[in-house]
Amino acid sequence: MVVINCVRVPVAFIALLTLFVVTSGAFGADHNLGNETFNTVQSEPARTGPDDPNLLAPVLPGDSKFWVPPEDRTACLESSWNTELTIERRVEGWERRNPALQFIQDNSDNLGSAINNKDFRIGEYVKDVVNAASSRAYTEMDWGFSGGGSPGFMSSLILISMSYTVSLFDQNNVWTQSQRNSVVKWGNILERNLEDRRSYSSMDSYAGFAASRMAWGAVTQQPSIFQYGLKDFHRVAGHIKDNGLIETNLRDNNESVQFLVLAAEVATQNGIPAYDFKYGGKTIVDAVMSHTKHSHINPRRKWTESEGSTPMSYVRRSGFVTHIAWAPVFISRFPDHPASQGLRELVARARGVAISGTSMGGNTECLWGPRG
């Protein structure tokens, strides 16, 4: 028996109550399911699509793509050696020792070396990626409590990472059709895993699902996956308020905006002007402009604004999701836009050295070019 406020309660009942809280999301679902408030999307936005209904489901071209390396690659590594990828079968949510984090970092290092050093051993890189696919790496969802977190959200970040890799291998014609098929089959398992406990997902998770599915669908020429991602893109963008913010909490807003920018970039690469889509008269560019503007107001308080977790500044040059390493993605598309200047100023004030975000695939200054 357990005594709670002088009431004797059976231990079995406590166990059942705990299970209910964890599995049903009672008392507020939890993005990290262990130590951070989930911030679940409790209601649909006022708009579930762009103002122009003709843009709801634009057609993806048959030769769709995701990413092309920038001309300026000075921020990339120059190693000729392939970094062996960290491979595990299970995938967990965020935790500092999570092997998936190292996998994404290793892959980023290889991408940088591959595009910046003609002597890079890309053949070994191909074998490593195919081995990960054959091993069905990170396909077993683990909702345990070692550090909490959503393995579905982590899966979306792995999928973004692999979208860069498929782009690289396709552009350089360095693998066989059989090898490509193996990796695409594996990536499709990761994509399907995004559905696990989807109903408990937070706003930034939906944004991450959008970006990863649009990237993966585009680079592997799978329109149905791209369209599913676009649906979530509309869902999150539909929350843009009159002031340009998606979420009042700027740290949460930062996490959603970064994925919308990456998703809009994928669409734009394929002739779909997602940056110009309007939701209640507001665009993704307006959302970026508003975010930079609000981030410069009373920065000491705003930079560390958080809900249900330890306050942490999102004005950091590197990190898991709490960072502004997404700036080079936007700046590469709009180098002269006032919002880009605002982002440059934030980066200049930010903590850290390298511009690298796990959620964006790694070293973004390498992948998208210096911020200028």
SVG drawing of the C-alpha trace seen along z (x, -y; Angstrom):
<svg xmlns="http://www.w3.org/2000/svg" viewBox="-10 -45 53 51">
<polyline fill="none" stroke="black" stroke-width="0.4" points="0.0,0.0 1.0,-3.6 -0.2,-6.6 -1.0,-9.7 -2.3,-12.7 -3.2,-10.4 -5.2,-8.1 -4.1,-4.5 -3.8,-3.5 -2.9,0.0 0.5,0.2 -1.1,1.9 -3.4,-1.1 -0.4,-3.4 1.3,-1.2 -1.9,-1.3 -2.2,-5.0 1.4,-5.5 0.9,-3.4 -2.2,-5.4 -0.3,-8.7 2.5,-7.5 0.5,-5.9 -2.5,-8.2 -0.7,-11.5 -2.8,-12.3 -1.8,-15.6 -0.3,-16.8 1.6,-14.6 5.3,-14.9 7.7,-15.4 10.5,-13.9 8.2,-11.7 10.5,-12.1 11.6,-15.6 10.1,-18.1 6.6,-19.2 5.2,-17.8 3.4,-20.9 1.0,-18.8 -0.9,-20.4 -4.3,-20.4 -6.4,-21.8 -6.3,-22.1 -5.2,-25.5 -7.7,-28.0 -6.2,-27.2 -5.3,-23.7 -4.0,-24.9 -2.7,-28.0 -5.0,-30.8 -5.0,-29.8 -6.6,-26.3 -4.9,-25.6 -1.6,-25.3 -2.9,-22.7 -1.2,-19.8 1.2,-21.0 2.6,-18.3 6.2,-17.1 8.2,-16.9 9.4,-13.5 13.1,-14.5 12.5,-15.9 15.5,-16.6 16.4,-17.8 19.8,-19.4 22.8,-20.6 26.1,-21.4 27.0,-25.1 29.8,-26.6 31.5,-27.9 32.6,-24.9 35.2,-26.5 33.3,-25.5 33.5,-21.8 36.0,-19.3 38.8,-18.3 39.5,-14.8 40.1,-12.0 39.0,-9.4 35.5,-8.1 34.2,-8.3 32.6,-4.9 28.9,-5.4 27.6,-4.5 25.0,-1.8 22.4,-0.5 19.2,1.2 17.1,-0.7 16.2,-4.3 15.4,-6.4 14.5,-10.0 16.9,-12.7 19.6,-11.7 23.2,-12.9 24.6,-9.4 22.1,-8.5 24.0,-6.7 21.7,-8.3 23.2,-11.7 26.6,-10.4 25.3,-8.8 24.0,-12.1 27.3,-13.9 29.4,-11.2 27.3,-11.4 27.6,-15.2 31.4,-14.9 31.4,-12.5 29.1,-14.7 31.5,-17.7 34.6,-15.7 33.0,-14.2 32.0,-17.6 35.3,-19.3 38.0,-16.8 38.3,-15.0 40.4,-12.3 37.7,-11.4 37.0,-7.7 33.4,-7.9 33.2,-4.2 33.8,-3.3 31.1,-5.9 28.6,-4.2 29.4,-0.7 28.8,-2.2 25.4,-3.6 24.3,-0.4 25.5,1.5 23.3,-0.7 20.4,0.1 21.1,3.8 21.3,3.7 17.9,1.8 19.7,-0.7 17.5,-2.8 14.3,-1.1 13.3,0.4 11.4,-2.2 12.3,-2.4 10.0,-4.5 12.0,-3.8 12.9,-6.4 16.7,-6.5 16.5,-10.1 13.0,-10.4 12.0,-11.6 10.2,-10.6 12.0,-8.0 9.6,-9.1 11.0,-12.6 14.6,-11.2 13.7,-9.1 12.7,-12.2 16.2,-13.7 17.9,-10.5 15.7,-10.7 16.8,-14.3 20.4,-13.3 20.0,-10.4 18.2,-12.7 21.5,-14.6 23.4,-11.4 21.1,-10.0 21.4,-13.4 25.1,-13.2 25.3,-9.6 22.8,-10.3 24.6,-13.4 27.9,-11.7 26.6,-8.4 28.7,-6.4 26.3,-3.5 24.4,-0.8 20.7,-0.6 20.6,2.3 22.5,0.3 20.1,-2.6 17.1,-0.4 18.3,1.0 18.8,-2.4 15.4,-3.7 13.7,-0.6 15.4,-1.3 14.5,-5.0 10.9,-4.1 10.8,-2.1 12.1,-5.2 9.4,-7.2 6.7,-4.8 7.9,-4.9 7.0,-8.6 3.5,-7.4 4.2,-5.7 2.3,-7.5 1.9,-10.4 -1.2,-11.8 1.0,-12.8 3.4,-14.8 4.3,-18.4 4.2,-21.3 7.9,-21.0 7.6,-17.3 4.9,-17.8 7.2,-20.4 10.0,-17.9 7.8,-15.2 7.0,-17.7 10.6,-18.6 11.8,-15.0 9.0,-13.6 9.3,-16.4 13.0,-15.9 12.9,-12.1 10.0,-12.0 11.7,-14.5 15.1,-12.9 13.7,-9.4 11.0,-10.5 8.1,-9.3 5.4,-11.9 3.0,-10.3 5.6,-10.7 6.3,-14.3 2.6,-15.1 2.1,-13.6 4.9,-15.9 3.3,-18.9 0.1,-18.2 1.9,-18.6 3.7,-21.7 0.3,-23.3 -0.9,-22.2 2.0,-23.9 2.1,-26.9 -1.6,-27.3 -0.8,-28.3 1.0,-31.5 -0.6,-34.3 -1.2,-37.9 2.1,-38.9 4.0,-36.3 4.7,-33.9 3.6,-30.3 4.1,-29.8 4.3,-32.5 7.2,-30.8 10.1,-31.9 12.2,-28.8 9.3,-26.6 8.8,-28.9 12.4,-28.6 12.1,-24.8 9.0,-25.0 10.3,-27.7 13.6,-25.9 11.8,-22.9 9.3,-25.0 12.3,-26.8 13.9,-23.5 10.6,-22.1 10.0,-25.3 13.5,-25.0 12.8,-21.4 9.6,-22.6 11.4,-25.6 14.1,-23.3 11.4,-21.5 9.6,-24.6 7.0,-24.8 7.0,-28.3 6.3,-27.3 8.1,-30.4 5.3,-32.4 2.4,-30.4 0.1,-32.6 -1.7,-31.5 -4.0,-34.3 -1.9,-36.6 1.4,-35.5 4.2,-33.6 7.1,-31.5 9.4,-34.5 7.1,-36.7 7.4,-34.0 11.2,-34.2 11.2,-38.0 8.9,-38.0 11.0,-35.5 14.2,-37.4 12.5,-40.7 11.1,-39.2 14.4,-37.5 16.1,-40.8 13.5,-42.2 14.6,-41.9 16.9,-39.1 18.0,-38.0 14.5,-36.9 13.3,-35.8 16.4,-33.8 15.9,-31.5 12.2,-31.3 11.0,-27.8 8.1,-25.7 8.4,-22.8 12.1,-22.4 15.4,-24.0 15.7,-27.4 18.1,-27.2 19.0,-29.8 18.1,-28.9 20.6,-31.5 23.3,-29.0 25.4,-28.1 25.0,-24.4 22.7,-21.9 20.1,-19.3 17.0,-21.4 17.6,-24.4 19.9,-26.4 19.9,-28.8 22.0,-26.7 19.1,-26.7 20.1,-30.3 22.4,-29.3 19.4,-27.4 17.3,-30.6 20.2,-32.9 21.2,-30.7 17.8,-31.5 17.4,-35.1 20.9,-36.6 19.8,-40.2 16.5,-39.9 16.2,-41.9 15.3,-38.7 18.7,-37.3 20.5,-40.2 18.5,-39.7 19.7,-36.0 23.3,-37.0 23.1,-39.3 21.7,-36.5 24.5,-34.2 27.1,-36.8 25.7,-37.0 25.2,-33.3 27.3,-31.0 29.6,-28.5 31.8,-28.3 30.6,-25.8 27.2,-26.4 25.8,-22.9 22.4,-21.6 21.5,-17.9 18.0,-18.7 19.2,-20.2 21.6,-17.4 24.8,-18.7 27.2,-21.4 24.8,-23.8 27.5,-26.3 29.1,-23.5 25.9,-22.0 24.3,-25.3 27.2,-27.8 28.6,-30.4 26.0,-32.8 27.9,-35.8"/>
</svg>
